[in-house]
Amino acid sequence: MDILRTIHGEIRWLVAIMAVIVIVKFVIGLLQKSEYKSMDRGLMSGLVGLIDVNFLLGLILLFNRGFDRVAVEHAGTMFIAVLLAHSNAAWRKSEDSAKKFRNNLILVIVVLALVFAGVMRIRGGFF
């Protein structure tokens, strides 16, 4: 289980890096009034996929480690982050690129803040 805990802990860095990439790309897209393209959708899907994988690893660890208060609070925070990350599907079919960039940008920032808070809760700090 130590290797699984290490993988789970390291994936948070991939999530953070991917979130920063998405934020930068969406800010540029919003400022330049670009078309929301398949690459943008792919970046968002990649971020959500990383969050999903890490959440599933976390659930395995939770059931193995036990349900102490800190672990449950961490899992609850991350569950909310996963739900929010998936809520981007609400405007996926919209034709308004500015709306997609703006809404996804806000969503990614909120999800990243929740991930940060959840990691701080379980580890006592992000690093």
N, C-alpha and C positions, 0 to 999 in steps of 0.2 A: 504493500500500500504506500510505502514511502515514495516509490517511483511515480505512482499515480498522483500523489500530493505534489511532487515536484513538477510534473507536467501541468497539472491544474494551476499551479502558481505561476509557471512561466507563460502559459497561454494568456494570462492577464496582460502581459507586455505586448503580445500580438494584438490583443483587443485595443489596447491604448494606442499603439502605433497606427493601426487601421483606422481608428476613430479620428486621429489627428489628420490622417490623409483625407478621409471623407470630409471632415470639417473644412480643410483648406480647399479642396476641390469644389465643394458646394458654395463656399463664400465666393470663390472666383466665378463660378457659374451664375450666381445670383447677381454679382456686381457687373458682370459682362452681359447679362441678360441672354445667356446661352440657352440652347435647346437642351432639355433633359434627355440624355441619350442612353443607349444600352450600357455603356461603360459606367455611367452614374448608377444605374439600376444594379449593375454587377458589383460595384463597390459597396453599395448598401447591403446587397445580399451576402457578400463576403463577410461584412461586419456582423450581420445577424447570425450567419452560420458559425463564426468563431464564438460568439456569445452562447449560442445553443450548445456547441460541443463542450465548452467550458462549464456550462450549467449542468449538463449531464454527468460530467466527471465529478463535479461538486456534489451532485446527488448521491453518486456511488460512495464518495468519501463520507458524506453525512450519515448514510445508513451503516457504514462500517465503523465510523468514529463514535457515533452515539449522538443523542439529541440534547446536548447541553444548551444553555440559553444563548451563548454567543454564537454557536454554530447555527442555531435556528434563526437568530436575527440576521446573520449573514445570508443564509439561504433565502429568507423572506425578502430581503433587499434585492438580491439577485433575481429572484422570481419576478418581482415588479419590473426590474430592468429588462428581463426577457420579454415580458408581456408588452412593455412599451416599445421595445425594438421591433416586435412583430406588428405593431399598430400602423407601421408605414404602409401597409396594404390598403388602408382606408382611402388613400388618394392616389394609388398606383395607376388607376385608369383615367385620371384627370389629364386634360390636354394642356393645362396651364403649367409651363415649365417653372416659372417663378414661384408658383405655389408649391410645387414639388421640392424645389431647392430649399425654400424657406422652411417648410414644415419638416423636411428630413434633417435640416441643419439644427433646428430647435430640438428635434427628437434625439439626435445623436449627442448633443450637448447634455441633455437631461439624462440620457442613459449612461453616458460617461461619468457624470456626477454621481449617479447611483452606484455604479461599479466602484468608483473611488471611495464612496462612503462605506460600501460593503467590505471592501478590502481593508480599509482603516479599522473597521469594527473587529474583524477576525484577527488581524495581525498587530493592531495597535499602531499602525503606520503603513504607508504605501510601499516603502522600501524595506 
